[in-house]
Amino acid sequence: MSKNDLPTYAIVELLIRLSSFNPTIGNYKDHYLNNENVIVKTAHGPVTLSQELIMRQFNEPEKITEHELKLIALQLN
């Protein structure tokens, strides 16, 4: 998968959802691939997300639970 194959708006949506649990996550600036992960450049520094999570946000966002989001957001400190 290339950078252009990833839906950018799904990344932005994830950042918004994650920021409700971790307000230090910044606004989206850019992203690039690093193996199976995506490094998202934000206004407050890089955030690493899995390609799988981004595609779940794109295809079935309702299946990402609040608990899962909270765990991810707290690891981003």
Secondary structure, 3 states (H helix, E strand, C coil): CCHHHCCHHHHHHHHHHHHCCCCCCCCEEEEEEECCEEEEEECCEEEEEEHHHHHHHHHCHHHCCHHHHHHHHHHCC
